[in-house]
Amino acid sequence: MSVGTVARKEIVDAGRSKALWAVTVSVVLFTAGITALLGVVGKQSTTEVFNLAF
C-alpha cells in the first residue's frame, strides 16, 4: 500500500475512534443525569438510586 492510502485509513480510524468516545461519554453522562434526576424526584441519595439500578 502507498503511504497516502495508509495515511487516509489512519485518519478514518482516528475519526471513528473519536466518534465512539463521544458516544461513550454521552451515554455515561445521560445515565448519570437520569440517576441524579431519579434521586432528586424520589428524595433518595444518588448512591441508593445507583445501587438499585445496577
MMTF fields as JSON, N, C-alpha, C and O atoms, coordinates in Angstrom:
{
  "mmtfVersion": "1.0.0",
  "mmtfProducer": "UNKNOWN",
  "numBonds": 215,
  "numAtoms": 216,
  "numGroups": 54,
  "numChains": 1,
  "numModels": 1,
  "chainsPerModel": [1],
  "groupsPerChain": [54],
  "chainIdList": ["A"],
  "bondAtomList": [4, 2, 8, 6, 12, 10, 16, 14, 20, 18, 24, 22, 28, 26, 32, 30, 36, 34, 40, 38, 44, 42, 48, 46, 52, 50, 56, 54, 60, 58, 64, 62, 68, 66, 72, 70, 76, 74, 80, 78, 84, 82, 88, 86, 92, 90, 96, 94, 100, 98, 104, 102, 108, 106, 112, 110, 116, 114, 120, 118, 124, 122, 128, 126, 132, 130, 136, 134, 140, 138, 144, 142, 148, 146, 152, 150, 156, 154, 160, 158, 164, 162, 168, 166, 172, 170, 176, 174, 180, 178, 184, 182, 188, 186, 192, 190, 196, 194, 200, 198, 204, 202, 208, 206, 212, 210],
  "bondOrderList": [1, 1, 1, 1, 1, 1, 1, 1, 1, 1, 1, 1, 1, 1, 1, 1, 1, 1, 1, 1, 1, 1, 1, 1, 1, 1, 1, 1, 1, 1, 1, 1, 1, 1, 1, 1, 1, 1, 1, 1, 1, 1, 1, 1, 1, 1, 1, 1, 1, 1, 1, 1, 1],
  "groupList": [{"groupName": "MET", "atomNameList": ["N", "CA", "C", "O"], "elementList": ["N", "C", "C", "O"], "formalChargeList": [0, 0, 0, 0], "bondAtomList": [1, 0, 2, 1, 3, 2], "bondOrderList": [1, 1, 2], "singleLetterCode": "M", "chemCompType": "L-PEPTIDE LINKING"}, {"groupName": "SER", "atomNameList": ["N", "CA", "C", "O"], "elementList": ["N", "C", "C", "O"], "formalChargeList": [0, 0, 0, 0], "bondAtomList": [1, 0, 2, 1, 3, 2], "bondOrderList": [1, 1, 2], "singleLetterCode": "S", "chemCompType": "L-PEPTIDE LINKING"}, {"groupName": "VAL", "atomNameList": ["N", "CA", "C", "O"], "elementList": ["N", "C", "C", "O"], "formalChargeList": [0, 0, 0, 0], "bondAtomList": [1, 0, 2, 1, 3, 2], "bondOrderList": [1, 1, 2], "singleLetterCode": "V", "chemCompType": "L-PEPTIDE LINKING"}, {"groupName": "GLY", "atomNameList": ["N", "CA", "C", "O"], "elementList": ["N", "C", "C", "O"], "formalChargeList": [0, 0, 0, 0], "bondAtomList": [1, 0, 2, 1, 3, 2], "bondOrderList": [1, 1, 2], "singleLetterCode": "G", "chemCompType": "PEPTIDE LINKING"}, {"groupName": "THR", "atomNameList": ["N", "CA", "C", "O"], "elementList": ["N", "C", "C", "O"], "formalChargeList": [0, 0, 0, 0], "bondAtomList": [1, 0, 2, 1, 3, 2], "bondOrderList": [1, 1, 2], "singleLetterCode": "T", "chemCompType": "L-PEPTIDE LINKING"}, {"groupName": "ALA", "atomNameList": ["N", "CA", "C", "O"], "elementList": ["N", "C", "C", "O"], "formalChargeList": [0, 0, 0, 0], "bondAtomList": [1, 0, 2, 1, 3, 2], "bondOrderList": [1, 1, 2], "singleLetterCode": "A", "chemCompType": "L-PEPTIDE LINKING"}, {"groupName": "ARG", "atomNameList": ["N", "CA", "C", "O"], "elementList": ["N", "C", "C", "O"], "formalChargeList": [0, 0, 0, 0], "bondAtomList": [1, 0, 2, 1, 3, 2], "bondOrderList": [1, 1, 2], "singleLetterCode": "R", "chemCompType": "L-PEPTIDE LINKING"}, {"groupName": "LYS", "atomNameList": ["N", "CA", "C", "O"], "elementList": ["N", "C", "C", "O"], "formalChargeList": [0, 0, 0, 0], "bondAtomList": [1, 0, 2, 1, 3, 2], "bondOrderList": [1, 1, 2], "singleLetterCode": "K", "chemCompType": "L-PEPTIDE LINKING"}, {"groupName": "GLU", "atomNameList": ["N", "CA", "C", "O"], "elementList": ["N", "C", "C", "O"], "formalChargeList": [0, 0, 0, 0], "bondAtomList": [1, 0, 2, 1, 3, 2], "bondOrderList": [1, 1, 2], "singleLetterCode": "E", "chemCompType": "L-PEPTIDE LINKING"}, {"groupName": "ILE", "atomNameList": ["N", "CA", "C", "O"], "elementList": ["N", "C", "C", "O"], "formalChargeList": [0, 0, 0, 0], "bondAtomList": [1, 0, 2, 1, 3, 2], "bondOrderList": [1, 1, 2], "singleLetterCode": "I", "chemCompType": "L-PEPTIDE LINKING"}, {"groupName": "ASP", "atomNameList": ["N", "CA", "C", "O"], "elementList": ["N", "C", "C", "O"], "formalChargeList": [0, 0, 0, 0], "bondAtomList": [1, 0, 2, 1, 3, 2], "bondOrderList": [1, 1, 2], "singleLetterCode": "D", "chemCompType": "L-PEPTIDE LINKING"}, {"groupName": "LEU", "atomNameList": ["N", "CA", "C", "O"], "elementList": ["N", "C", "C", "O"], "formalChargeList": [0, 0, 0, 0], "bondAtomList": [1, 0, 2, 1, 3, 2], "bondOrderList": [1, 1, 2], "singleLetterCode": "L", "chemCompType": "L-PEPTIDE LINKING"}, {"groupName": "TRP", "atomNameList": ["N", "CA", "C", "O"], "elementList": ["N", "C", "C", "O"], "formalChargeList": [0, 0, 0, 0], "bondAtomList": [1, 0, 2, 1, 3, 2], "bondOrderList": [1, 1, 2], "singleLetterCode": "W", "chemCompType": "L-PEPTIDE LINKING"}, {"groupName": "PHE", "atomNameList": ["N", "CA", "C", "O"], "elementList": ["N", "C", "C", "O"], "formalChargeList": [0, 0, 0, 0], "bondAtomList": [1, 0, 2, 1, 3, 2], "bondOrderList": [1, 1, 2], "singleLetterCode": "F", "chemCompType": "L-PEPTIDE LINKING"}, {"groupName": "GLN", "atomNameList": ["N", "CA", "C", "O"], "elementList": ["N", "C", "C", "O"], "formalChargeList": [0, 0, 0, 0], "bondAtomList": [1, 0, 2, 1, 3, 2], "bondOrderList": [1, 1, 2], "singleLetterCode": "Q", "chemCompType": "L-PEPTIDE LINKING"}, {"groupName": "ASN", "atomNameList": ["N", "CA", "C", "O"], "elementList": ["N", "C", "C", "O"], "formalChargeList": [0, 0, 0, 0], "bondAtomList": [1, 0, 2, 1, 3, 2], "bondOrderList": [1, 1, 2], "singleLetterCode": "N", "chemCompType": "L-PEPTIDE LINKING"}],
  "groupTypeList": [0, 1, 2, 3, 4, 2, 5, 6, 7, 8, 9, 2, 10, 5, 3, 6, 1, 7, 5, 11, 12, 5, 2, 4, 2, 1, 2, 2, 11, 13, 4, 5, 3, 9, 4, 5, 11, 11, 3, 2, 2, 3, 7, 14, 1, 4, 4, 8, 2, 13, 15, 11, 5, 13],
  "groupIdList": [1, 2, 3, 4, 5, 6, 7, 8, 9, 10, 11, 12, 13, 14, 15, 16, 17, 18, 19, 20, 21, 22, 23, 24, 25, 26, 27, 28, 29, 30, 31, 32, 33, 34, 35, 36, 37, 38, 39, 40, 41, 42, 43, 44, 45, 46, 47, 48, 49, 50, 51, 52, 53, 54],
  "secStructList": [7, 7, 2, 2, 2, 2, 2, 2, 2, 2, 2, 2, 2, 2, 2, 2, 2, 2, 2, 2, 2, 2, 2, 2, 2, 2, 2, 2, 2, 2, 2, 2, 2, 2, 2, 2, 2, 2, 2, 2, 2, 6, 6, 7, 7, 2, 2, 2, 2, 2, 2, 2, 2, 7],
  "xCoordList": [0.833, 0.0, 0.878, 1.987, 0.353, 1.116, 0.965, 0.07, 1.844, 1.822, 0.525, -0.043, 0.055, -1.192, -2.39, -3.255, -2.445, -3.554, -3.543, -4.584, -2.368, -2.238, -2.621, -3.315, -2.179, -2.491, -3.994, -4.55, -4.651, -6.103, -6.823, -7.764, -6.383, -7.008, -6.8, -7.699, -5.622, -5.344, -6.24, -6.738, -6.443, -7.302, -8.741, -9.414, -9.212, -10.573, -10.707, -11.701, -9.708, -9.742, -9.741, -10.449, -8.959, -8.91, -10.255, -10.717, -10.879, -12.199, -13.232, -14.069, -13.175, -14.11, -13.894, -14.855, -12.646, -12.328, -12.865, -13.437, -12.682, -13.192, -14.71, -15.285, -15.363, -16.821, -17.299, -18.28, -16.617, -17.005, -16.807, -17.624, -15.72, -15.514, -16.598, -17.073, -16.989, -18.044, -19.361, -20.071, -19.684, -20.907, -20.827, -21.798, -19.674, -19.496, -19.677, -20.378, -19.054, -19.171, -20.615, -21.109, -21.296, -22.695, -23.577, -24.424, -23.387, -24.196, -23.926, -24.855, -22.666, -22.327, -22.943, -23.518, -22.83, -23.408, -24.924, -25.528, -25.551, -27.001, -27.438, -28.4, -26.731, -27.062, -26.882, -27.716, -25.809, -25.572, -26.653, -27.105, -27.064, -28.117, -29.445, -30.138, -29.806, -31.055, -31.002, -31.982, -29.868, -29.71, -29.874, -30.562, -29.25, -29.37, -30.802, -31.312, -31.448, -32.836, -33.759, -34.62, -33.591, -34.408, -34.154, -35.071, -32.925, -32.608, -33.294, -33.773, -33.348, -33.987, -35.494, -36.12, -36.074, -37.527, -37.968, -38.992, -37.196, -37.555, -37.06, -37.27, -36.408, -35.852, -34.935, -34.912, -34.185, -33.192, -31.818, -31.679, -30.818, -29.473, -29.132, -29.663, -28.263, -27.86, -27.232, -27.392, -26.526, -25.906, -26.964, -26.801, -28.051, -29.127, -29.764, -30.006, -30.035, -30.645, -29.708, -30.144, -28.431, -27.455, -27.388, -27.333, -27.393, -27.341, -28.598, -28.52, -29.743, -30.981, -30.968, -31.461, -30.409, -30.398, -29.422, -29.684, -28.315, -27.284, -27.013, -26.169],
  "yCoordList": [-1.179, 0.0, 1.242, 1.255, 2.258, 3.505, 4.251, 3.971, 5.182, 5.967, 6.759, 6.89, 7.287, 8.058, 7.217, 7.681, 5.991, 5.096, 4.76, 4.767, 4.47, 4.158, 5.371, 5.233, 6.541, 7.768, 8.021, 8.39, 7.823, 8.022, 7.047, 7.429, 5.793, 4.802, 5.166, 4.994, 5.662, 6.066, 7.234, 7.27, 8.18, 9.332, 8.879, 9.352, 7.967, 7.438, 6.7, 6.867, 5.882, 5.15, 6.102, 5.873, 7.155, 8.132, 8.829, 9.048, 9.175, 9.802, 8.878, 9.306, 7.616, 6.624, 6.461, 6.355, 6.442, 6.297, 7.483, 7.302, 8.69, 9.881, 9.841, 10.218, 9.39, 9.302, 8.297, 8.549, 7.168, 6.171, 6.694, 6.432, 7.433, 8.023, 9.05, 9.13, 9.834, 10.83, 10.152, 10.619, 9.059, 8.316, 7.741, 7.799, 7.191, 6.613, 7.665, 7.43, 8.809, 9.887, 10.367, 10.62, 10.496, 10.929, 9.955, 10.377, 8.671, 7.663, 7.697, 7.606, 7.827, 7.874, 9.107, 9.005, 10.264, 11.483, 11.406, 11.863, 10.831, 10.67, 9.775, 10.085, 8.671, 7.745, 8.409, 8.242, 9.151, 9.855, 10.903, 11.078, 11.595, 12.601, 11.991, 12.518, 10.883, 10.202, 9.686, 9.789, 9.138, 8.638, 9.77, 9.611, 10.903, 12.058, 12.58, 12.937, 12.625, 13.097, 12.185, 12.668, 10.884, 9.946, 10.095, 9.952, 10.378, 10.596, 11.827, 11.809, 12.892, 14.132, 13.949, 14.354, 13.339, 13.148, 12.187, 12.407, 11.127, 10.128, 10.45, 9.668, 11.582, 12.014, 10.95, 10.751, 10.276, 9.305, 9.842, 10.72, 9.295, 9.704, 9.087, 8.041, 9.735, 9.24, 7.858, 7.027, 7.611, 6.295, 5.206, 4.125, 5.481, 4.495, 4.197, 3.038, 5.241, 5.054, 4.264, 3.361, 4.596, 3.887, 2.412, 1.544, 2.128, 0.738, -0.027, -1.21, 0.624, -0.034, -0.306, -1.339, 0.614, 0.47, -0.601, -1.304, -0.731, -1.664, -2.69, -3.566],
  "zCoordList": [0.0, 0.0, 0.0, 0.534, -0.604, -0.635, 0.69, 1.488, 0.892, 2.123, 2.222, 3.307, 1.098, 1.096, 1.502, 2.246, 1.02, 1.363, 2.848, 3.506, 3.363, 4.788, 5.629, 6.636, 5.227, 5.966, 5.987, 7.021, 4.845, 4.788, 5.717, 6.412, 5.728, 6.606, 8.076, 8.899, 8.393, 9.775, 10.188, 11.314, 9.287, 9.581, 9.793, 10.709, 8.954, 9.1, 10.429, 11.135, 10.771, 12.041, 13.234, 14.215, 13.154, 14.243, 14.398, 15.518, 13.289, 13.341, 13.948, 14.743, 13.574, 14.115, 15.618, 16.381, 16.034, 17.452, 18.253, 19.328, 17.731, 18.42, 18.504, 19.525, 17.439, 17.439, 18.484, 19.184, 18.592, 19.589, 21.009, 21.892, 21.224, 22.546, 22.857, 23.989, 21.858, 22.059, 22.434, 23.324, 21.759, 22.076, 23.489, 24.244, 23.842, 25.176, 26.263, 27.247, 26.09, 27.078, 27.172, 28.271, 26.041, 26.037, 26.808, 27.596, 26.59, 27.286, 28.788, 29.591, 29.164, 30.59, 31.246, 32.329, 30.607, 31.173, 31.236, 32.207, 30.205, 30.192, 31.351, 32.054, 31.545, 32.628, 33.991, 34.882, 34.149, 35.412, 35.66, 36.792, 34.608, 34.74, 35.137, 36.007, 34.504, 34.845, 36.284, 37.02, 36.675, 38.046, 39.052, 40.061, 38.785, 39.681, 39.708, 40.769, 38.554, 38.477, 39.276, 40.012, 39.141, 39.913, 41.409, 42.217, 41.767, 43.173, 43.728, 44.862, 42.951, 43.398, 43.482, 44.462, 42.458, 42.42, 43.523, 44.171, 43.731, 44.731, 46.121, 47.049, 46.283, 47.567, 48.176, 49.391, 47.31, 47.759, 47.388, 46.537, 48.044, 47.663, 46.309, 45.936, 45.6, 44.283, 44.396, 43.502, 45.48, 45.685, 45.799, 45.234, 46.528, 46.656, 45.304, 44.968, 44.534, 43.217, 42.32, 41.606, 42.351, 41.521, 41.907, 41.036, 43.203, 43.659, 43.264, 42.93, 43.296, 42.866, 41.366, 40.912, 40.609, 39.149, 38.695, 37.719, 39.383, 38.948, 40.009, 39.82]
}
